[in-house]
Amino acid sequence: MSHMIEISGLTKAFASGKGIFDLNLTVREGEVFGYLGPNGAGKSTTIRHLMGYMKPDRGSSRIAGKDCWNQAPAIHSRVGYLPGEIAFMEGIDGLEFLNLMSGMRGMKDNKRRDDLIERFQFDIKTPIRKMSKGMKQKVGIVAAFMHDPDILILDEPTSGLDPLMQRLFIDLILEEKARGKTVLMSSHIFQEVDRTCDRVAILKEGRLMAEKNVADLVLVQRRLFDVVLASEEAAAALSRSGLEVSKCEGVRVRIAVQGDYNLFLRELSQYDVLSLDVHELDLEEIFMHYYDREETL
Amino acid sequence: MNMALLRNMAKVHGKTLASYISATVLYELLIIWVYPSIANSPQLNDLLTSMPAGLMKALGVEGGIQKYNDYLSAQFYGTLFVVILMVYCIMTSVQAIARLVDRGSMAYLLSTPVSRSKVAVTQAIVLVFGLFAFSICTTIGGLLGAQFLIDAPAYDKGLFVQVNLIVFLLFTFIASYCFLISCLCDDEKRALSWSSSLTVLFYSLDLVGKMSSNLTWMRYLSPFYLFRPQDIVKGTFPVGWVSLGLGIGALLIFWLSVSVFRRRDLPL
C-alpha cells in the first residue's frame, strides 16, 4: 500500500513556544487515521500544514506525493476538508454556500450533495447566521464530502452533533473507508475513533507520543464500570475480589478494567447484578492517563 | 480569477454597494438641482471670494462656484463624495481578505482547487469593480442631471468625465493600499484601524497643506494631492500623466498584495 499522507520532520515553532516539533507520520491509502491529543497539542497546526495554510519552518508534508505548501491547489482537487472551527461567509444561506463551494470546485453533478443533505436532514435554505452549531457542522460535512474526494481531512468532525447525527457520521466514515478512501481525522470522542480508525497517533505538546493500532490502544485503555449489586455484603465481597475497585458506595461499586475483560466478567458472574453501566471517559482523560503511564515507564 | 467566487461576492457586496451608490447619486442630483439658485445669487459668490485664500482652497472653491463645472467639483467632488468613497474603500478591502481570514471562512475558499492568488485577484477585482460602478453611476447621474433636472448651462462635459476618471483612479489607488493592509493582517480590526488611520492621515495632510501656504509641502505626501477637481476644470492639470501614475501605482500595490497573500502563513 502506498503512502497517501507523509509528514516528515515537520517543525513549526510559534512565538509562544508552542508548535509542532519534528513530526513524522504516514497514513496509508485506504486507511482511517485518528489524530489525537489534548487541546493545544498541535493537531490543528498539523492539519493547517496539510492544507497548505502554513509554511513549515523545517521538514515537509506531502499528500499523494505532492508538497502541501507548494502544490496546494493540485492536492485540494482530491481532498475534502472540514475545519475545526466552522465559520462560513456571512450574508448567504446554506445552499448558496454549497453552490459557492461546488462552483469553486468546478463540480457539475450535485447528486451526491443532495444525497448527503437528505441524509443529514437539514434545511439548506436557512441563513447561515441563524444556524445552530450542529447545523453548521452538517453543512460543513456536506461541503467536505460532496465532491467525493479520495482523501478526507477532518478536524473534530462530530463536535456539535447530537448522538444520532454522530452515529450517522460514523456510518458515513465507515462507508467511505469501504470505498477505499483515506481519512485523517482529529477527535476527542473515543467512540468514533474506536469504531472507525485503523491507527491513531497521539500528540502531546507538539510531539508525537505514540503511533498505535486502535486494537492495541483498546488494550491500554482503562474503562470504568459502575456495577450495582443486590446487597451491600455482595458489594463488599466484590471489592475484595482482586479487581481494581476505584470506589465502593453501598451497593454500587466502580471497577476499573484494563485489557482483561474476561477476569472482570468471571468475577461479576458470581454475583446478582442489578445494573451495569460503562462510565464514559472522554479521550483527554484516557490519554492523560496514557501519558502518565508512558512517563512512569 | 474564479467566476463562482466572483458571483458570490458580487451578490454579497451588491446590496451594500447599490445602497451606497444610490445615496451618492441622489445626493449628486440634489446638488445639481439647487445649482440654479446658487448660480443666480451673486451675493453668495461675493461672500465666497471675500474669504481668506487658504480657507477657499480647503473648501475647494477657489475658482468660485458660479460655473457649473466649478460648482459641481466644489460641492460634490470636493466634499461628501470623497468621504463616501473612502469609507467604501476601507470597508470593502477589509472584508475582502482580512475579515475572511480573521473569522476563518477563508479556510473554505482555500480548501478548493482555487489557488490563493486566484482568490486574492478575484477579491481585488470585486473591490475595483465596485469603485468603477460608483464612477460610472455618478458620471451618468451628473450628465443626465444637468440635462434634465435644470436648464442645462454651458459646461464642459469632457472635463466632467475627466474629474470622474481621476476620482476612479485615485480611489483605486487608495483601495490598493487598503487591500495590501488587508492581505497582511490576521485581525480584521487591526486591518480596519490601519487602513482608516492611513487614509485619514493622507486626507488631513492634504487639507492642512491646502490651508496654509507654509505647509504646502504636506500635500505632496498625500495621494489626495492628485485630486484637484478645480485644477482639472481650469484645464491646468496633467490628467493623462496622473492617470497613468495612479493606475500603475495601484496595479503594483495590488500585485504586491497578491504575492504577500500567496506566501504568508494563515491562521485558519
Interface residues (C-beta under 8 A of the other chain):
Chain A: R48 M51 G52 Y53 M54 K55 A72 P73 A74 H76 S77 V79 Y81 P83 E85 I86 A87 F88 M89 E90 G91 I92 E96 F97 N99 L100 M101 S102 G103 M104 R105 G106 A143
Chain B: N2 M3 A4 L5 R7 N8 K11 V12 L100 R103 G104 S105 A107 Y108 L109 L110 S111 T112 P113 V114 S115 R116 R263 D265 L266 P267 L268
